[in-house]
Amino acid sequence: MGLTGVNVSDRLRLVARIVRLRPRAPRDRVTAWSQFWTGVAGGRLTEPVLWEGRVDAEAVEHERRVAPWFTPGPVVLDVGCGTGWLTAALARSRGVAVGVDVAPDAVALARRSHPGAARFEVADLTDLPTAARLHGDLGDCHVVVRGVLHVLPADQRRALARAVRVLLGDRGRLYLVETNVGGGNLDYLAAAGADAAGIPGPLAQAIQTLPRPGHFGPQERAALFPATHWDLLADGAGRLGLASGPDVAAYWAVLQPHR
Ligand SMILES: C[S@@+](CC[C@H](N)C(=O)[O-])C[C@H]1O[C@@H](n2cnc3c(N)ncnc32)[C@H](O)[C@@H]1O
């Protein structure tokens, strides 16, 4: 649900509530993510993680979507793995998976939450030499990206796409699934459960500490992975679970580079 049809005074009340939260994410995104995960790991941020609304059910959906496309051989690499719930689920179903995240405390949390389930490593996947090193170590990978592209600005999305291309090598495929709420920032917040009467705790925590998210749908996918270089194997609309209440609209796709 968006704010379309909601009256102007309710919109203004919601804006006032957001201002009162005093959003204070550091400008540098890597710093923002690192501080967020340090806060979660250390217990300073006490609300549930916003995008971990119904992880068990979602893991089944993601596994079902990749099953026809993730051929045996390449290692499954979960890019921007957060607490590693999806990496661990993929490791259970596919035998082995590796999770990487730019935030050291996300990786520490993932290791703590899923001991022995998968390998977790700190890595900035907008950095091409890092991707080349990982590819040298793991070989061709099937890459999973959930909820990362929509939080990156355009230049970092392009850098991540270049890094993914290196990781796929000759045999890997990419599965991406991203928030895709239409409209502007207020519409996203409304879809995530905010209204004039209040903002759910997990959402308020994210607003206060993290960079503002965007959206990622078919148009963004076509711009980032153009048909001149990429084959679209499958895609569709879906929902992502949020801890703040309702699921939000999402877009997923499976791609491979021209070979
Ligand atoms: C919205 S969270 C999604 C986490 C996880 N994929 C999930 O679905 O639960 C975005 C994640 O991307 C990570 N991230 C942001 N920029 C990154 C980068 N350049 N390289 C690797 N991870 C990054 C953040 O630290 C964060 O854990």
The ligand as a Gaussian input file, in Angstrom:
#p B3LYP/6-31G(d) Opt

LIG

0 1
 C       19.596000      -4.500000       3.362000
 S       20.972000      -5.450000       3.902000
 C       20.613000      -7.065000       3.246000
 C       21.374000      -8.148000       3.962000
 C       21.094000      -9.577000       3.479000
 N       21.372000      -9.739000       2.058000
 C       19.666000      -9.957000       3.785000
 O       18.871000     -10.014000       2.837000
 O       19.348000     -10.171000       4.960000
 C       22.287000      -4.891000       2.822000
 C       23.628000      -5.553000       3.176000
 O       24.598000      -5.198000       2.192000
 C       25.828000      -4.975000       2.847000
 N       26.642000      -4.149000       1.945000
 C       26.456000      -2.840000       1.639000
 N       27.395000      -2.439000       0.762000
 C       28.179000      -3.522000       0.496000
 C       29.332000      -3.733000      -0.318000
 N       29.862000      -2.734000      -1.040000
 N       29.903000      -4.969000      -0.359000
 C       29.377000      -5.982000       0.396000
 N       28.297000      -5.832000       1.201000
 C       27.702000      -4.614000       1.247000
 C       25.436000      -4.304000       4.162000
 O       26.434000      -4.350000       5.157000
 C       24.194000      -5.119000       4.527000
 O       24.504000      -6.231000       5.308000

